[in-house]
Amino acid sequence: MEQATAHQSFLFEAFKAVANVMASPKLSFLLAVCGLLLLLRFRRLVFNWWMGLLVILIEAGVIIWGMKDPNFYLIVGKPDNVPITAMLFVSTFVLWLAMAQAVNNDRRVLQKLTPDEKETSGQKTWVWPDLLYIEFISLIICSVVLILWAIYLRAPLEQPANPAVTPNPSKAPWYFLGLQEMLVYYDPWYAGVVLPSIIVVGLMAIPYIDVNPKGNGYYTFAERKVAITVFLFGYLALWVFMIITGTFLRGPGWNFFGPFEFWDPHKVVALNNVNLSDYVWVVWFQKIYHATHIEWFNQGLPNVVNKVPQLIPPNWDSIDAFRVEVGHAFKREFAGILFLAFYFLAMPGILAKTVLKKFYLSMDLARYSVLVMLFLTMFTLPLKMVLRWTMNLKYFVDTPWIKF
């Protein structure tokens, strides 16, 4: 009996150690992206009801087994975090439900059959009793769940705000944790205002950009591979990943912690976040100077002073000083400016000849331009995430006025 208990304890400790290692941002993001691509690649084998049930049972088993650890229980069982735990199961169920129907319809199309939805599209559904009966049952179930939830889980109410006591970590509500996590990688005005605005406008523009009639009214993947893959990458590998990271893996000091680690408020991680200009002027140019002894490469990082021009009424001295500092900023940040110019100006043409050639040929220039800019803007997030984790890179361009 004692040997069995010791064996179970050893397995549980090994499981916790592996989970903590896999939860590191670099590895977990890589696993999330590769896992998504593998699921889509082998969708005919994976997306069926039995595999979906197995995945949900594995998720439930891991969470229930992990609750034996007090640190894991404290994070997962916190009332604020219960919706995130539920979101894992809901996202899995909805993904498998949609993809299983898409795979089935793709199989039917290969067999020269019509999609399942078309066979039932001619059937009428009566508001009473069909629709209202289902809605009434759903109302009762949701009411019972919410009542039991309210009774069992204490409302996450805290004491009145105290300026002398700052929560550590101080987190936004779970539905804003994705935005809070983006603040790590972008300037606040960009992460909090510009990107959310682009997301909203981009979602509004999709019906006008994507006029492909395929997939309207029925589930399919084979006919909309690029669109569905990009959407799933943005939703699962980016948005859901950032919410889970911000909820379960960000602890005191906004440091990374494994799901089974104790949230030590005194943990100090030696991070030295640097900009691309620091790499260019301090590291790379110094290596060139030592190799060539050309004095120009030894001037160090140029200094830029924050100057605000007075326009009303015009003050020409302040305007001239501002113009000089803008020139210094262009000199210091030339590498980042060139990179962003290539990324946002040259990449659309390259993609039009390669990956997005099909879209370029089927769209007019305006719609393709909007599509590719939304596409490239979205992919700046994983790019900045990976560079922050691997190179501690903070900004491509860092000036007193604009940071990206």
Protein Blocks (a to p, Z undefined) as FASTA:
>chain_A
ZZmmmmmmmmmmmmmmmmmmmmpmklmmmmmmmmmmmmmmmmmmmmcfklmmmmmmmmmm
mmmmmmmpmklmmmmmpmklmmmmmmmmmmmmmmmmmmmmmmmmmmmmmnopacfklmmm
mpccdfblklmmmmmmmmmmmmmmmmmmmmmpccfbdcdddfkbccddddddfklmmmmm
mmmmmcfklmmmmmmmmmmmmmmmmmmmmmcfghihpacfklmmmmmmmmmmmmmmmmmm
mmmmmmmmmcehiiacdfkbccdfkbccddddddfklmmmmmmmmmmmmmnopaklmnop
addddddddfbdcdfklmmmmmmmmmmmmmmmmmmmmmmmmmmmmmmmmmmmmmmmmmmm
mpcfklmmmmmmmmmmmmmmmmmmmmmmmnopabfbdcfkbcZZ
